[in-house]
């Protein structure tokens, strides 16, 4: 009997594993040219100061936030703490759990017309 962990088919041929993407297919990264162009642009250095444009943009965002720009403040908060998710409902209590655990005792004999019979080895019989 062949070992189940073998990399061969019962015929002795090597087993082809279905791992990875097919050759020639596009990755998610190659399908986002605008993002790639922006990434390259912000990583360039300013010709006079040598500072990266991304650092300059971040600095300007911080300055705007310090001047009270709520958009800049929100952007910094979202980037540092993660975007706030609103679940809806009451804004003062956004998460309202509604649950009910109920234990009900059912009179089976009454529901089945007064007779309940248990298994053949069970001496509990209700009439």
N, C-alpha and C positions, 0 to 999 in steps of 0.2 A: 504494500500500500504506500502511495506517495505521501511525503510529508506535506501537510497543509501550508507550511510556511515557505515552501519552495518557490523560487522565481521561475520555474519552468512549468509548461503545460505538461499533461501526461504524455504527450508525444515527444517530449524532450526539447521542444523549441523554447527559446527564451520568452518570457512573458513581457508584453509591452504594458507598462503602467500608464494610466491616464492622468498623469500629473502635469501641472503647468498649463499654460495657454498654448493654443496651436501656433505653429511657426507662421510668421507673416501676419498674425492678427495684431491689431492696434491695442496698446495698453491704454488705460484711462489717462495716463500722463500725456501720451502722444495725441490725444483727442482734445486737449485743452490749450490751443495755441495762444489765446489771449493771456491766459494765466502765465504761460511760459515767457511770453514777451515782457509782461510786467515784471516778472521775477528777474529777468536779465537786466531790465532798465533800472530797477531800484538797487541792484547790487553794484552798479557802476559807481565810480568815484567822481566827485565834483572836481573839475579841472584845476580850480584855484586852491581849494581847501584840502582836497584829498579825502574828505568825509564821504561816506557812502550816502547815496540819496535816501535810502531807507532810514538811516539814522536821522537825517535831516527832517524827513517827513514825521518820524516819531517825535522828534524834539518840537516841531511846530504843533503837533497834536497836544503835547503836554502844555505848551505855552497857552494854546487856545483854551484848554481845560482850566488852567489857572486864572484865565480872564473871565471865566464863567460860561463858556460855550458848552451848553448841555449836550450837544451832539458829540463833542470831543470827550466830555466826561463819560458819557454812556459808552463810547467806543473803547476807552481805556478800561472801564469796568468790565465790559463784555470780554475783552481780550485777556484780562488778568483773572477774573473770577468765573468766566463762562457766561453765556447769554442767559438771562433770566427767562424762565419758561412760565407762562401764565396758564393755569389749568382752567380758568374760567370760574364762574360762580361769584361768590362774595369776595370783593377785593381785600377786605380785612381778614378774611379766613379763607384763603384760596383752596385749601384742601379740606373738604368735608367728607368724611367717611360715613357712609350709610351702610349699616349692617344690622342684621337681626338674626340671632340664633334662637331657634324656637324648638322646644322639646314638647312633643305632643304624645300623650298616652291614648292609644286607640283601643277601643273595646272591639276586638276582632269578632267575638261571638255575636255581638249586636249587629255588626256590619254584614255578617254572613247569615243572618237569619236565625241566630241562636245556637248554632252548632259549629264547633271547631274541633277537629280531630287532628292529633299530632301523629308522628310516625309510629310504626308498629311496636317499637321498643320503648316508647315514651308513655309513661303512665299518667301524663297530664291530659285529661280529656275534659272539655267543658261542654256542658249541655244547657 
